[in-house]
Amino acid sequence: MFRTTIEKLIRKDRSAPSFSVNVIYHFASRILSFVLGIVGSIIVARYLGPRGKGIVNTLQTFLSFYQVMVLLGLPIALEYFIANKKYPIKDIIGSFCSFVLYFFFPLTFAFILLTPYLASSFLKGVPSLLLRVSLLISLLTVYLSPLSYSLLALRRFNYSFLINTLSIFFRLVLLASFLILLKWGVWGALASEWFLIPISTALSFYFLNDVIRPEHFSPHLNREVLKGMLKYGAVISLGDILWMVNTRFDVFVVNAYLGARHVGLYMTGVNYTELLRLFAASIHIVLFPQVSSVSPQEARSLTSLLTRLLPFYYLPSALILYFFAPLIIPLLFGSAFRPSISVIPYLLPGIISWMYTGFLAHHILGRGYPQYNLYGSLTGSILTILLDFLLIPRWGIIGASIASSIAYSLAFFVILIFFQKLEKISLKDIFLPRKNDLVVLIEKLKEIAKKIKGSQKQ
């Protein structure tokens, strides 16, 4: 598969692979990201300890929160608009860049002025200068983000796979150099990501040079396009903010009550259990543009098939993760991270709910009804905040795990209701596997193998 991508690079073949092959590419990218990410996490854990790892996790969580809050859903709206080809790509990117320049940039500089307050409150332990530099770097990453979203919208997951592969490899090399050789501490952990920006940008421009040119990033506002993007993205933005609260608000509460060390322990357990959602998340990403570009009936059949097949994946995978946690976590991260094992059984039910939610939510987004996902995120977020403040002071990181699983599950049930309302489909058709489903899966796997084998012969 990788050799085929290289061959397409040489002959500049920009044709989009099929849905199934895209899933394979994205899953391979996720697997590689996770494996090398684990290696990177081990390096951070070994050389920075629980507290240093907790500082890095807290800062990364804050930056993700900040971008989701400020960008008003425009990145996913950009992907949606490019996928459905309603407007020219240059107008979509130019309008996005105008918004970033005139709204995101000034607000970021305002936050930079507030860093002393942030570093002394819910970002306690994060160096103020590191926070300022990270915010400045975020200006560049956000401005260039249409490149990665365009690759997804155009379903060029093969090239996205190649870019991610190279980026992950170089980040690992930089991380080892900065932490082990240069001993830069938490600065080195963040700088290893900053140095990748020129590499990923150059590669993205190359793989998109038939549709995107550097001049497209000069701000040129098309009011109709920006209005449409904001209308679509505003609902997504609120949903994403609420979902971020649902998934990562506990980091700030753990940091406030227990300190950065416990954040490092908790996030190690979280990252370990998130291995379970690796394959499902790859399908989620590919599913969104696919649903956006096919008929409602075809989209409904595809999504319901995926949800019915899901138990064949998560049941054995969850058992493996649970039983091997006491061996794997101390072996990889060190004995200092042994307390991370305690959160695993409490997090797994929530991760399973999250996988189902991802299928239904990305289907709903692709069908153009982002407001339905908002209700699920709102419900889960309210419960997350209440349970975090109730359980974390009493039960520590185990309380955070219980709160997350309950909130994930409730958000899933709410989104399930609206998915049924939209598609008029029964619970049986969503959850109960059919004998024919396995036949369809086997035929699909044969089709993928045949396509990969055929592409390698070309």
N, C-alpha and C positions, 0 to 999 in steps of 0.2 A: 504493500500500500504506500509506504513512504517512497519507494523507488518510483512508483507510478506518479506521485506528486512531483518529484524532481523532474521526471521526463516531461510532464505537462508544463513545468516552469520553463524548461529549455525551449519547447515549441510554442510557448505562450497560449496554451489551450485554456480558455477561461470558461468553458462549459460547466454548468453546475451538475454535480453527481445526483443520483436519485436520492429519495428520502432515506431509504435503508442504508445506502453507502454513507450518506451524511451522518447518520446516527453512529456508524462504525468509526468514522473519522473523529467525531466529537467525543465519543466514548474513549477512543484511544488517547485523545488529547487530555481528557479528564483523568484517565488512569496514569498517564505520564505526569500530569500536574500533581496528582496526589502522591505518587511514589517519590518524585523528586521533592515535592513539598514536605513530605514526611522527613526526608533526609535533611532538608533545610531546617525544619522544625527541631530535629534532633541536634543539629549544630547549635541553633539558638539556645535550646534547653541546656545542652552540655556546657556551653561557654558563657551563658548569661544567667542560668539558674531560673527557678520559678519566678522570682521578682522581675528580672530583666525580660523574661518572656512575657510576663504580665504587662509590663510597660509597652512593649511592642504591640501586643494584642489590643490593649486599650486604645492606643493611638490609631491603629489601623481601623478599629471599629468606629472611632469618632469621625475619621475622614470619610468612611463609607456613609455614615449617618448624614454628615454635612452635605455631601454631594447629592444624596437622594432628596434632602430637604430643599436645597436651593435650585436644583435644575428642573423642578416642576414636571418631571416625567418626559422631558424632551428627548433624551437619548432613545428610549423605547418607541416614542412617537416617530422619531427619525427612521428607525428600523422599519416600522409599520408602513410609513409613507413610501419609502424606497421599495419595499416588497410589493406594494400594490400598484406602483408606477403611476400614481395619480398626478404627480408633479415632476418636473425635471430634477435630477439629482443635484445639479448645481444650485438650484433655488432652495432646495431642502437644506443642503449643507450651509449655504450662505446665510440663510435665515437663522439657522442654529448658531452659527458663529457670531452673528449680530447680537443675539440674546446673551450669549456667554460674555461677549466683550462689554456690553452696556449694563448687564445686571450681575452676572456671577463675579466678574473681576472686582467691581467696587465693594460688593458685599464681603468678598474674601479679605480684602485689605482692612475692612472694618473688624473682621474677626481676628486678624493679626494684631490689631491694637488691643484686643481683649484677651490675648493669650495669658497675661499674668493672672487674671481672674480665673480663666478656665483651668490653668495648671494648678491652682490652689484649691479647686473645688472638686468637680466630678472627674477631672483628669489628673487627680492627685498623683504625684510621682513622675509625671511626664515632664521632661525638661522644657522650659518655655521656648528656648531657642530652637530646639528640635521641632516643636509644634509650629513655630513660625515658618521654618524652612519647608516643612511638610505641606503647609497651606500654600506656599508659593509654588511648589512643584505641582500641586493639584491644579493650578491655573493652566499649566501646559498640558497636562494629561487630559483634562476635560475638553480643552479647545481641540485637541486632536482625536477625541473619542469617536467622531463620525467614521473614521477609518475602520475600526473594529466592528462597529455596528453595520457598516455597509457590507462587509464580508458576510455577516450573518444574514442580512436582508437579501443579498443576492445568492444565498445558499452556497457560498464557496467555502464550505467547511474544510475542504482538503487543504486550502491555503491557510485558513485559520489554524488548522492543526500544525502545519509546518512552522508558522510564526510562533505559536505557543511552545512548540518543542524547542526551537532555538532559544527563545526567551528564557524558558525554565532552565535550560542547560547553562546559559551564561549567568543567570542569577545565582545558581548554585556555586559556580566557580567564583563569582564576586563575593558571595556570602562567606565562603570558606576563606577567601583571601582577607576580607575585611575583619572577620572575627578571630580567625586563628593566627594569621600572620601579622596583621597590622594592629589587632586588638582595639578596634574602634568601638566596641560595646554596642549599645542600642543604636548609635549612629550608623554603624556598619550594617545592621539588619535592615534599616530603611534605605540606606544609600545603595544597597544591592538592587533595589527596585528602580531607583531613579536613573541609574546608568543604563537601563534597558530601553529607555524611551527612544533614543535615536535609532536603535537597531530595529525595534518593532515598527516605528514610523516609516523607515526607509523600505522595509519589506512590504508593508501594507500598501504604500504608494505603488510599488512595483506590480503587485498582484491586482491592483485596481486601475492600472494606467489606461485601460480601455474605456473606463467610465468616469474616473475621477482624476483631476489634475490639481496641482498645488494652488492655482488661482481660484479654485472653487472655495478655498478657505479664507479668501478675502471677504470681510463682512459685506453682504449686499442683501438688504432686507426685502423680502416679498411678503407684504402684509397678509395676503390671503393664506399663504403657506404657513407663516408663523401663527396666525390665528387658528388655523386648523390643527396645527401641532399642539398648541397650548390647550385647545379644547379637548383633544384626545389625551394629551399627556397629563392634564391637571388632575383628572380622576385617578390615573395611574400613579401620579406622584403622591397623592394622599394615601392611596393604598400601599405604596412602597414604604412610605414613612411609617405607617402603622405596622406593616410587616417587619420592618427593621426593628421597631419597638418590640414586636412579638419575638423576634429571633435573637436580638443582641442587646436589648435594654438591660438584661441581667448583668452584662459585663460592667456597666457603670455602677449598678447597685452593689455588686460584689466588691468592686474597687473601693466604693465609698465606705462600706461597712467592714470589709475584711482586709483590704489592701491589695497591692499589685501581685503579691505572691500567690494569693488564692485565685486571682484572675488567671495566672499562668497554669495553675493546677486544673481549674475548671475548663479552660479552653483546650487543654490537652485532651481531656475526656470528650469534649464536644467534637473536636476535630477527628478523634478516633471513631466515634459513632457515625460521623458524617460520611465515612467511607461507604456506609450502607446506601446512601442516596446517590452515589457516584454515577452509576449507570442510568438511573432514572433521570437525574438532572441533565444528562447528555440528550436524552430523548425530549425532555421539556424544551430545551433550547432550539432543537431542530423542529419540534412540533409547531411552535408559534408561527414562523413564516410559511410552513406547509399549510396549516389551517387557513391562513390569510389568503392563500392563493388557489384554493380548491372550493368546490361546492359545499354547502352546509351538510348535505347528506353524506358526502365522501368524508368530510371532516368528522362527523359524528361516528361513522363506522370505524374510522381509524383510532380515535381516542378511546372509544368503548372497548375495542380489541386490546389496546394497551393496558387499560385498567384491569381487564379480566385476566391478563397474563401476569400481572405484577406479583401475585402471591408466589408464583413459581421461582421468583427471584429473591424476594425479601425474607421468606421463611427460612430457607437454609442459610442465607447470608447473615441474618440476625443471630442465629444460633452460633455460628462460627465466631462472630465478633464477641459475643458474650462469653463464651467458654475460653477463648484464647486471650482475653484482656489481661488477666493476672500474669500471663507470661510475656506478652508483647510490650506492654507499656513500660514496666521496669527495665526490660532488656534494652529497649531503644532509647528511652529518655533518661534513664537512671533511677536509682532508688528514691531520690527526692520527689519523684512524680508518682510514687505508689498511691497516694491519696486520690489520684485521678480515677483509679479503677472504681471507686465507690459510686460514681455518677452514671456508669454505663447502663445498668439495668433500668434506671429511671428515665434515661434519655431515649432509649430505643423505641418505645411506643410512639413518642412524638415524632421521631424521624420517619416511621412508617406512615403516620398521618400526613406528614409533610410531602411524601412522595405522591400520594393520591392527590393532595391539594395541587401539586405542581402540574399534573396532567390536566386537571379540570380548569385551573386558573389560566394556563397558557392557551387552552382551547377557547375559553371565554374571551381572552384578549384577542386571539386571532379572528374571532367572529365579530369583533368590534363592540363588545359590551364590557368595558373595563369597570363600570360602576358596580357590577355584581361582585367582583373580587373585593371591592372596597368594603362591603358589608362584612365579609368574612374577616378581613384584616382588622377592621374596627373592633369587632367582637373579641378577637384574639388579643389585641393590644390592650384593651381595657382590663381583661383578665390577667394578662402578663404583669402589668403595673401593680395591680392589687396583690397578686400572689407573690411577686418579687419582694415587695416591702413587708409582706406578712411572713413569708417562709425563710427568706435568706438570713435575716437577723437571728432566727431561731435555729435553723438547721444548716446554715452555711451553703456550700456548693451543692449539697444534696437537695436542699430546698429550692435552689435555682433550677435544678434538673426537673424536679416534680412540677414546678410552675410552668416550665417550658413545654413539657409534654401535655399538660392539661390544656394550655392555651393553643398549641398546635392542633390538637384534636378537635376542640370546639370550633376553631376557624375552618377546619376541613368540613365539618358537618354543615356549617352555614353556606359555604361555597357549593357543596353538594346539592343543597336545596335549590340554589339558583341555576346550577347546571341542568338539573332535571326540569326546571321551569322553562329554560331556554330550548332544550332539545327534546322535551316530551319523551323521556326515556326512563325505563323502570330500573329499580335497584338491581334486579336480576341481570339485566343486560349490562350493567356497569361492573358488577362484582363477581358474578357466578361464572366461572370458566366453562366453556363449551367444549365438547369433544372435537369439534371442527377447528377450534382456536389453535390447538397444537398442530393440526395439519397445516393451517395457514402459516404458523410460525416456521415449521420445518420447510415449507415451500419457499418462504421468504428468505430463510437462511441459505437454501440452495441457490436462490436467485442472486443473493449477494455474493456468494462464493464464485458463481459463474461469471458475474460482472467483474469481480476483482481479478479472476484468472484471465478473462478475456482482455482486460485493460493492460495486464502485464505482458501479454503477447504482442500488443500493438507497438 
